[in-house]
Amino acid sequence: MKRQKPDLATNNEQNETQESLKLEVASQWQLMWWKFRKHKLAMISGALVIAFYLVALFSEFLAPNVTTTYKDTYATAPPQPISFFYEGKWLPHVKGLKYERDPVSLRKTWTIDEEVVVPIGFFVRGDAYKLWGLIPSDIHFIGAKNPGDPFYLFGADIIGRDVFSRLIYSSRVSLTVGLVGMVIALTIGILLGGISGLVGGALDNIIQRLIEILMSIPTLPVWLALAAVVPIDWPALRVYFMISIILSLISWTGMARVVRSKFLALREEDFVMAAMLDGCGQTRLILRHMLPSFLSHIIASITLWIPGLILGETALSFLGLGLRPPVVSWGVMLQDTQKVAVIARYPWLLAPGGAVFLIVLTLNFLGDGLRDAADPY
Amino acid sequence: MWKYLLRRSLYALFTVWVISLLAFAIIQLPPGDYVTDMLEDLRAQAGNVPPEWEDRMRQIYGFDDPFIVQYFKWMRNILLRGQFGYSFFYKRDAGEMIIERLPMSFALSLFSTFFVWIVALPIGFYSAVRRYSIVDYTASFMGFFGMAIPNFLLALIILFITYRYMGGAVIGLFSKEFADAPWSWAKFVDLLKHIWVPMVIIGIGSTAGLIRTMRANLLDELNKPYVETARAKGLSETRLLIKYPLRHALNPFVSTLGWMLPGLVSGEVIVSMVLNLPTSGPVLYQALVQQDQYVAAGFILVLSTLTVIGTFISDLLLAWVDPRIRLQ
């Protein structure tokens, strides 16, 4: 026992020196990754965000139906819970649905039909689709084993379309509308912020005033006004890009401020001064020396910033001024819920709201983690 | 201080001017104008309309003038006569409509601001002083919740809950019997009964943000040497907290008003539409959809101007609270 102790100590010491050696030679990104890894909530959120985007990527395959499939008979059908055993045997299934019509209001009242069993499974055949508009297939990740059987995990909407499938398809538009807008806003933000921070003087003053003006305008009325301008007869893709541009038009200001303050701070740093004295050109100075040192900050800010764009798209589409059907986005789906009576009877139509909530939350956690990790020194 | 005041007011004026240009330009953007709409209606009712009518009507309404002239006329009427133009859709004075709706919007934004302050101050303070306590965790959780949920969705959920479990949705700002009644004490009480719902919905996002700022700021202050010194000299913990770090941490309350207000006004617009409140949101929306340009431009201008004034006041307050700013 006595002998082991000093051994352990040297071992520890060795470990420590190894650790610090590793730390000394590690690159900036490696250090950030180590620091980020310690942030459990951010790690989980990061995984979830990746999962969300994978769903968006493979939505045709993952959704049980295509978005346009509708069955009048099952209009406003409630969600069907999944059970795994039937009469003691392993048989994943959902129960069938039956309805009674109210003789006065003619409204359907749905009940779960315990008698009918709809077997479900993975990799079933169903609606034909083209993955990314290229690869034709009819295999769906999950669905009813007999095509045509009712399978509504999150219920059906007012004309009998599967809410679950539409939710999956919507993620593609809702999650990317922010990305496109972000690229635009990022370009403006970095450009103007960079000019502001590097050149300074009168130009800096003008850009800063412009940013202040834009920041003091309440965004929603302006978004509404701009979105109302988009002509009704435009094709879906053009509307999509227009909406992303509108969303980014005002929100580049925050990015410009971050970039400016970074440039201002970096200008005073020794290594920048050294590079400048070595006769480093302006472009090389920015791209090679300054940009890498605050790139991580920009990535973190982006993550904290996409949620705003997702929320913006949802709000605009919800009001009917953003994307329009046949494009499906979470906001477009929520249009159905504008009337209290509809939500009260078919609360499952609020499901897209849950999706928005989840992605905004996870992006925020991820962004917080990234921001903490962005400065590893 | 006077120099600072002057500079700030010049900025504010300039901002309002740019906004007025923007507002007017946006409204002019869509192809066609109200004459196009009217002619379409006429054609639908009367069949053919002589083509010269179109030009004549444009002339009468002044839609033929170049942008600058139209803008100039619009501004002149607002500044000199207080006239915001005419609502083609409602066939009435646009200024009247704005005056009718604006006080309620203003009241709602004001109430929401106070709500945000009253909730965020004690919670933010407590979260920082008792870090990792239950209150702190609950506050962070509620904070994330408030940040992630779109305010219109929260409004929908509250509608659903009140409709289903409380026998009647909370729509509007007044009960039926008070909606058109003249102002009285009873009506005011009725307003208070209704206003808390939109107030909480609109304010919750900003509350979350402010709690986090407050907590972070106070945490920075708590570790400073002057706190340690005061503690070493035997000052009681409560007195110490209130006398020094709290005063520092109060800055964000004033300074964040600037970015909080645009958010509150935005929130007010959309939440009012969901809850069908008699504020500016629903009318602005209608005006935008119907291309009712003077109403839309008027609302955007007035809402933005109020926001700028709010920001201006917050700048002044900040200078008053924090001498470092006014002496710069």
Interface residues (C-beta under 8 A of the other chain):
Chain A: R209 E212 I213 M215 S216 I217 P218 T219 L220 P221 V222 L224 A225 L226 A228 V229 P231 P307 L311 T314 A315 F318 L319 L321 L334 T337 Q338 V340 I343 A344 P347 L350 G353 V356 F357 L358 V360 L361 N364 F365
Chain B: Y11 F14 T15 V18 I19 L22 A23 I26 I27 L29 P30 P31 F144 F145 M147 A148 I149 P150 F152 L153 L156 I157 L159 F160 Y163 R164 A169 I171 G258 W259 L261 P262 G263 V265 S266 G267 V269 I270 M273 V274 L284 Y285 L288 V289 Q291 A296 F299 I300 L303 S304 T307 V308 T311
